[in-house]
Amino acid sequence: MKKLFVLLTLITPVFSFQYRFEGETSIEARVFKKDRFSSTKDHSFANKTAIKWRAKHENYSAEIRGFARRDLSQKSRDVSILEEFSLSYEENSYEIKVGSKMFNWSALEAFHPVDNVNSRNYDSNVESPEKIGQNVIQYKKLIGESIVWDFYYMPDFRHSKLTGKDSRLGLGSFDFNNYKLYQGNNQSTNSSTKDQYGVRYQRNFEGGDISFHYLDFIDKTHFLVQANGVGLQALFPMVKQYGGTLQQIFGEYTLKVEAAYRDYDKDATLVANGIEDHLQLAMGLEKTIYHDNSQETTWILEAQNIFGVDEKSRQSLDFFQRDILLGFRHSFNDVMSKELSGSIIVDLEESKQILVSTTWAQRLSDTSKFKFHLRMIDAYPNVKVPVGLQHLNQDHQVLLEYIRFF
């Protein structure tokens, strides 16, 4: 990350760019409720540095964004992630982009059926894991002032960063040491090269927007986990995904909908591991209340369900397979940008599965910020082999962050 910073500093003055460079460095400490396993780390202390660099020259633009984390007490959390590294050419009605891209298609706060193009770093946040950039060639076509068509070609994939055996967010006392592309009929390959395609339609209208997409790509969210003698390997299958989003304002309320139907090859190994055709649907309703003192509170209600598979398969496909969320976000709108948020997610199928979280954030100065996050997970397994959120039962966590901007 330091070498990249130096390179950008050197090359930027050479060209007549209009550019912007910004970044942040943070110290983060997280502590889990102590468990009974000596192999897992109940606390970690890390430094994270993130940069964003944007440059524009006439019709051309470039963007670089990424971060690196170094953990002093848990080396398995060390990571360098490139989120964006792209070049673009733009005319009045179209744009061509080449490079690594981070997709943000989700409309909801907690449940994200359609936002699964990118690989993830699963030793980060349970609710919203950090994303890894996806290599892509993108052609964007604007029709009028309200319609956008996007066409995507993705030549390969970058596998997700899965948890180590010392992680409290992991799958027990095993390391992931191999990542393969699943080809069907119990066959796999080490190659990361694979042609993938997608198209997305977006339209804005008064008070809202709607989108539809089709993807023929490698599923980075639902994958096989197999033992390979010395650890675990992850096998990523191909999938055809049909989905879309809707956001619409009705007076004081905002309705949000996300849906994705996934069509897998009819493969016995996938079915045996709970990976089969299904529809994932999430809906949300938000209302913002504006107070006399300029503060505002947004109340959030969301629900998600997975259709087309049995209960065990649903739980293995997603942490939140048939859940409801009630949350809020209160902004003080003061000079210190204080904000308090909280939520509770309850499993409607497994009554003993509950996730509660709260976050307090505020600026300390013009160049620094403090964040406190508390998460509590009760997901008592009622089977010998835990699935879904049951893997994280009693992994209560406190996270403190001190962030400095530059």
Secondary structure per residue as TSV (DSSP state, phi and psi in degrees):
chain	resnum	aa	ss	phi	psi
A	1	M	-	360.0	-37.9
A	2	K	H	-66.1	-39.0
A	3	K	H	-63.6	-39.4
A	4	L	H	-64.7	-40.1
A	5	F	H	-61.1	-45.5
A	6	V	H	-63.4	-41.8
A	7	L	H	-61.5	-45.2
A	8	L	H	-63.7	-39.3
A	9	T	H	-62.5	-36.2
A	10	L	H	-78.0	-40.0
A	11	I	H	-85.2	-25.7
A	12	T	G	-60.3	-45.8
A	13	P	G	-66.5	-18.4
A	14	V	G	-69.7	-33.4
A	15	F	T	-107.3	154.7
A	16	S	T	-84.0	60.3
A	17	F	-	-84.7	151.0
A	18	Q	E	-96.5	118.8
A	19	Y	E	-135.7	163.0
A	20	R	E	-141.8	130.1
A	21	F	E	-125.8	131.9
A	22	E	E	-150.2	163.3
A	23	G	E	-169.4	-179.1
A	24	E	E	-153.7	149.3
A	25	T	E	-126.8	142.3
A	26	S	E	-139.2	154.4
A	27	I	E	-112.0	124.0
A	28	E	E	-126.2	135.5
A	29	A	E	-127.1	129.5
A	30	R	E	-128.8	141.2
A	31	V	E	-131.5	130.2
A	32	F	E	-104.0	156.5
A	33	K	-	-60.6	132.0
A	34	K	-	-60.5	134.4
A	35	D	-	-109.1	-173.5
A	36	R	S	-95.8	5.5
A	37	F	-	-102.8	124.3
A	38	S	T	-74.2	-18.8
A	39	S	T	-79.0	-20.0
A	40	T	S	-91.5	152.5
A	41	K	-	-95.8	120.4
A	42	D	S	-87.8	-5.3
A	43	H	E	-150.7	156.6
A	44	S	E	-149.9	154.4
A	45	F	E	-137.7	117.6
A	46	A	E	-137.4	159.3
A	47	N	E	-115.1	133.8
A	48	K	E	-126.2	131.6
A	49	T	E	-124.4	126.6
A	50	A	E	-124.9	143.6
A	51	I	E	-131.2	153.0
A	52	K	E	-136.3	128.0
A	53	W	E	-133.2	124.2
A	54	R	E	-127.2	137.9
A	55	A	E	-138.5	147.7
A	56	K	E	-141.8	137.0
A	57	H	E	-143.0	107.8
A	58	E	T	53.8	-118.0
A	59	N	T	-88.3	-1.8
A	60	Y	E	-103.7	145.9
A	61	S	E	-146.8	158.3
A	62	A	E	-140.4	151.0
A	63	E	E	-145.0	136.4
A	64	I	E	-132.0	130.0
A	65	R	E	-147.9	136.2
A	66	G	E	-176.1	179.2
A	67	F	E	-153.9	161.0
A	68	A	E	-132.3	140.7
A	69	R	E	-125.0	134.5
A	70	R	E	-123.9	119.3
A	71	D	E	-102.9	124.2
A	72	L	S	-74.6	-22.8
A	73	S	S	-115.4	-7.8
A	74	Q	-	-144.1	89.1
A	75	K	G	-63.2	-24.1
A	76	S	G	-66.1	-15.5
A	77	R	G	-89.0	-6.6
A	78	D	-	-60.9	131.5
A	79	V	E	-157.8	146.1
A	80	S	E	-125.8	119.8
A	81	I	E	-122.6	126.0
A	82	L	E	-94.2	113.4
A	83	E	E	-90.5	-43.0
A	84	E	E	-137.9	136.4
A	85	F	E	-156.0	86.9
A	86	S	E	-138.6	154.6
A	87	L	E	-119.7	140.4
A	88	S	E	-134.1	148.1
A	89	Y	E	-126.3	129.2
A	90	E	E	-130.3	132.1
A	91	E	-	-113.1	-171.9
A	92	N	S	-62.1	-38.4
A	93	S	S	-119.3	2.7
A	94	Y	E	-152.4	162.3
A	95	E	E	-145.1	140.1
A	96	I	E	-117.7	128.0
A	97	K	E	-127.5	136.1
A	98	V	E	-130.5	133.5
A	99	G	E	137.8	-159.8
A	100	S	E	-89.5	135.7
A	101	K	E	-137.4	144.0
A	102	M	-	-105.7	117.8
A	103	F	-	-86.3	138.1
A	104	N	-	-133.1	85.5
A	105	W	-	-100.7	-11.4
A	106	S	-	-71.4	146.8
A	107	A	-	-106.7	-20.4
A	108	L	S	-97.1	168.6
A	109	E	S	-81.3	-43.2
A	110	A	S	-116.0	-35.8
A	111	F	-	-106.4	131.6
A	112	H	-	-135.2	71.2
A	113	P	S	-59.6	-35.7
A	114	V	S	-95.0	-12.6
A	115	D	-	-93.9	66.0
A	116	N	-	-132.3	25.5
A	117	V	S	-74.0	-39.9
A	118	N	S	-82.4	150.4
A	119	S	E	-71.7	167.0
A	120	R	E	-130.3	158.8
A	121	N	E	-100.9	104.4
A	122	Y	S	-81.8	-6.1
A	123	D	S	-99.1	54.8
A	124	S	S	-136.2	-94.4
A	125	N	-	-116.0	131.8
A	126	V	S	-63.6	-46.3
A	127	E	S	-71.8	-36.3
A	128	S	S	-148.8	84.5
A	129	P	-	-61.0	150.6
A	130	E	E	-63.0	143.0
A	131	K	E	-96.1	151.0
A	132	I	E	-112.9	136.4
A	133	G	-	-61.4	145.1
A	134	Q	E	-109.6	125.6
A	135	N	E	-65.5	132.7
A	136	V	E	-157.7	150.3
A	137	I	E	-111.3	121.5
A	138	Q	E	-121.5	132.3
A	139	Y	E	-117.0	120.6
A	140	K	E	-110.5	128.6
A	141	K	E	-121.3	123.0
A	142	L	E	-97.9	126.9
A	143	I	E	-115.8	113.1
A	144	G	T	67.7	-145.7
A	145	E	T	-108.5	-0.5
A	146	S	T	-131.9	-9.5
A	147	I	E	-115.9	133.8
A	148	V	E	-131.5	129.5
A	149	W	E	-109.0	133.4
A	150	D	E	-121.3	133.2
A	151	F	E	-120.4	132.8
A	152	Y	E	-125.1	138.8
A	153	Y	E	-126.4	123.9
A	154	M	E	-118.5	115.0
A	155	P	E	-83.5	-14.6
A	156	D	E	-159.4	-171.7
A	157	F	-	-144.6	149.6
A	158	R	-	-105.6	121.6
A	159	H	-	-68.3	156.6
A	160	S	-	-67.2	151.9
A	161	K	B	-89.9	108.9
A	162	L	-	-93.5	171.5
A	163	T	-	-79.6	152.6
A	164	G	-	-91.0	172.2
A	165	K	T	-69.3	-16.0
A	166	D	T	-93.0	2.7
A	167	S	-	-86.2	137.9
A	168	R	T	-74.0	-12.0
A	169	L	T	-102.0	16.5
A	170	G	S	-97.5	-165.5
A	171	L	S	-109.1	31.9
A	172	G	S	103.4	-159.1
A	173	S	S	-86.3	51.6
A	174	F	-	-134.7	147.1
A	175	D	-	-102.0	143.8
A	176	F	E	-83.8	118.0
A	177	N	E	-121.9	5.2
A	178	N	E	-153.6	143.4
A	179	Y	E	-135.4	123.8
A	180	K	E	-134.1	159.3
A	181	L	E	-91.5	121.5
A	182	Y	E	-79.9	128.2
A	183	Q	E	-105.6	-0.7
A	184	G	E	96.2	160.5
A	185	N	T	55.0	37.1
A	186	N	T	62.8	25.9
A	187	Q	E	-111.4	146.8
A	188	S	E	-146.3	167.2
A	189	T	E	-140.2	150.6
A	190	N	S	-80.1	-11.7
A	191	S	-	-67.5	140.1
A	192	S	-	-101.9	3.1
A	193	T	E	-85.5	125.3
A	194	K	E	-162.8	126.7
A	195	D	E	-69.7	128.6
A	196	Q	E	-136.1	147.6
A	197	Y	E	-135.9	158.3
A	198	G	E	-162.6	156.4
A	199	V	E	-142.6	142.3
A	200	R	E	-138.7	136.1
A	201	Y	E	-114.4	131.1
A	202	Q	E	-129.8	141.4
A	203	R	E	-141.5	130.8
A	204	N	E	-97.8	141.1
A	205	F	E	-142.9	174.8
A	206	E	T	-60.2	117.0
A	207	G	T	84.4	9.4
A	208	G	E	178.0	-171.1
A	209	D	E	-155.2	161.1
A	210	I	E	-141.5	150.8
A	211	S	E	-145.7	151.8
A	212	F	E	-135.5	148.3
A	213	H	E	-147.3	158.3
A	214	Y	E	-132.9	133.0
A	215	L	E	-131.9	135.8
A	216	D	E	-119.7	96.1
A	217	F	E	-151.6	176.4
A	218	I	E	-82.4	125.3
A	219	D	-	-77.9	111.0
A	220	K	S	-91.1	-8.8
A	221	T	S	-94.6	-37.3
A	222	H	S	-114.7	113.8
A	223	F	-	-142.6	160.5
A	224	L	E	-82.0	143.5
A	225	V	E	-119.8	119.6
A	226	Q	E	-131.4	147.3
A	227	A	E	-79.2	141.1
A	228	N	-	-126.8	30.5
A	229	G	S	99.1	-50.3
A	230	V	S	-114.9	-0.7
A	231	G	S	178.9	-147.3
A	232	L	E	-120.2	149.6
A	233	Q	E	-124.9	146.7
A	234	A	E	-107.7	131.6
A	235	L	E	-116.8	118.7
A	236	F	E	-99.8	121.0
A	237	P	-	-90.3	164.5
A	238	M	E	-84.1	152.2
A	239	V	E	-152.1	148.9
A	240	K	E	-103.3	124.9
A	241	Q	E	-121.0	130.1
A	242	Y	E	-117.4	126.2
A	243	G	E	-161.1	-176.1
A	244	G	E	-176.5	173.4
A	245	T	E	-136.3	157.4
A	246	L	E	-144.5	134.1
A	247	Q	E	-131.3	129.6
A	248	Q	E	-146.2	132.1
A	249	I	E	-92.2	128.6
A	250	F	E	-122.7	91.2
A	251	G	T	63.3	-116.9
A	252	E	T	-85.3	-4.6
A	253	Y	E	-112.3	151.4
A	254	T	E	-122.2	121.3
A	255	L	E	-94.7	134.6
A	256	K	E	-130.9	138.1
A	257	V	E	-137.4	137.0
A	258	E	E	-133.2	139.1
A	259	A	E	-147.3	144.3
A	260	A	E	-146.7	126.2
A	261	Y	E	-105.7	127.5
A	262	R	E	-112.7	127.7
A	263	D	E	-115.8	107.3
A	264	Y	-	-97.8	160.9
A	265	D	-	-62.8	145.3
A	266	K	-	-74.9	90.9
A	267	D	-	-124.5	128.7
A	268	A	H	-62.7	-36.6
A	269	T	H	-66.6	-41.3
A	270	L	H	-63.9	-46.9
A	271	V	H	-61.5	-41.4
A	272	A	H	-63.1	-24.2
A	273	N	T	-101.9	15.5
A	274	G	T	79.8	9.2
A	275	I	-	-100.3	99.1
A	276	E	-	-147.0	171.3
A	277	D	-	-53.8	136.2
A	278	H	E	-161.2	161.4
A	279	L	E	-112.8	127.3
A	280	Q	E	-112.0	119.8
A	281	L	E	-126.2	132.3
A	282	A	E	-133.5	142.3
A	283	M	E	-134.8	147.7
A	284	G	E	-142.4	153.1
A	285	L	E	-135.5	127.9
A	286	E	E	-125.0	146.0
A	287	K	E	-139.6	128.6
A	288	T	E	-105.9	129.0
A	289	I	E	-107.7	124.4
A	290	Y	E	-99.2	120.9
A	291	H	-	-90.2	161.3
A	292	D	T	-64.2	-25.7
A	293	N	T	-90.0	19.3
A	294	S	S	76.1	-1.2
A	295	Q	-	-80.8	161.9
A	296	E	E	-144.3	146.3
A	297	T	E	-126.6	129.2
A	298	T	E	-110.5	122.9
A	299	W	E	-97.2	138.4
A	300	I	E	-128.9	128.9
A	301	L	E	-126.3	123.3
A	302	E	E	-136.4	151.5
A	303	A	E	-143.8	147.4
A	304	Q	E	-139.4	145.4
A	305	N	E	-145.6	151.7
A	306	I	E	-117.2	124.2
A	307	F	E	-108.4	151.6
A	308	G	S	99.0	-2.8
A	309	V	S	-135.5	167.3
A	310	D	-	-82.0	177.6
A	311	E	H	-60.8	-44.5
A	312	K	H	-63.5	-42.2
A	313	S	H	-65.7	-39.8
A	314	R	H	-58.2	-44.6
A	315	Q	H	-67.4	-29.6
A	316	S	H	-81.4	-20.8
A	317	L	H	-80.0	-30.7
A	318	D	-	-156.7	146.0
A	319	F	S	-59.3	-33.9
A	320	F	S	-118.9	78.5
A	321	Q	S	-88.7	-28.6
A	322	R	E	-152.3	74.9
A	323	D	E	-129.8	162.5
A	324	I	E	-132.0	141.6
A	325	L	E	-121.6	137.9
A	326	L	E	-124.1	123.2
A	327	G	E	-146.6	173.2
A	328	F	E	-148.6	159.6
A	329	R	E	-141.1	118.8
A	330	H	E	-113.2	119.6
A	331	S	E	-105.1	126.4
A	332	F	-	-80.1	-19.6
A	333	N	-	52.7	42.0
A	334	D	S	-108.4	-176.9
A	335	V	T	-67.4	-20.7
A	336	M	T	-96.3	5.5
A	337	S	-	51.1	43.7
A	338	K	-	-70.0	139.7
A	339	E	E	-148.3	135.4
A	340	L	E	-123.0	131.5
A	341	S	E	-138.6	157.9
A	342	G	E	-162.7	159.2
A	343	S	E	-158.8	157.8
A	344	I	E	-133.3	129.5
A	345	I	E	-114.2	124.4
A	346	V	E	-118.9	131.2
A	347	D	E	-80.3	120.9
A	348	L	S	-78.9	-14.4
A	349	E	S	-97.0	-38.0
A	350	E	S	-115.9	97.5
A	351	S	T	-61.7	-19.0
A	352	K	T	-90.4	5.4
A	353	Q	E	-102.4	113.6
A	354	I	E	-138.6	136.2
A	355	L	E	-123.9	123.8
A	356	V	E	-119.8	133.5
A	357	S	E	-143.5	151.8
A	358	T	E	-146.8	147.7
A	359	T	E	-137.6	135.0
A	360	W	E	-120.1	130.2
A	361	A	E	-138.6	143.9
A	362	Q	E	-161.8	153.3
A	363	R	E	-76.0	145.7
A	364	L	E	-99.2	-26.4
A	365	S	E	-160.2	-171.8
A	366	D	T	-66.5	-20.3
A	367	T	T	-121.9	10.2
A	368	S	E	-144.5	158.3
A	369	K	E	-148.7	151.7
A	370	F	E	-124.6	141.3
A	371	K	E	-138.7	135.5
A	372	F	E	-123.3	129.6
A	373	H	E	-133.1	131.9
A	374	L	E	-123.3	130.8
A	375	R	E	-131.2	135.5
A	376	M	E	-127.2	131.9
A	377	I	E	-127.2	118.6
A	378	D	E	-116.9	109.7
A	379	A	E	-143.1	64.4
A	380	Y	-	-61.3	118.2
A	381	P	-	-66.7	135.6
A	382	N	-	-111.3	16.5
A	383	V	S	-134.4	163.9
A	384	K	S	-68.4	-35.3
A	385	V	S	-109.6	106.4
A	386	P	-	-67.2	150.6
A	387	V	-	-134.0	157.6
A	388	G	G	56.2	-132.9
A	389	L	G	-66.6	-16.8
A	390	Q	G	-60.5	-26.1
A	391	H	G	-62.0	-25.5
A	392	L	G	-106.1	18.3
A	393	N	T	-55.9	129.1
A	394	Q	T	67.0	16.1
A	395	D	-	-84.4	56.7
A	396	H	-	-64.6	140.9
A	397	Q	E	-139.8	142.4
A	398	V	E	-117.9	129.3
A	399	L	E	-123.6	127.8
A	400	L	E	-117.3	135.0
A	401	E	E	-133.6	133.7
A	402	Y	E	-114.6	120.2
A	403	I	E	-118.4	132.6
A	404	R	E	-122.6	129.3
A	405	F	E	-94.8	148.9
A	406	F	-	-142.2	360.0
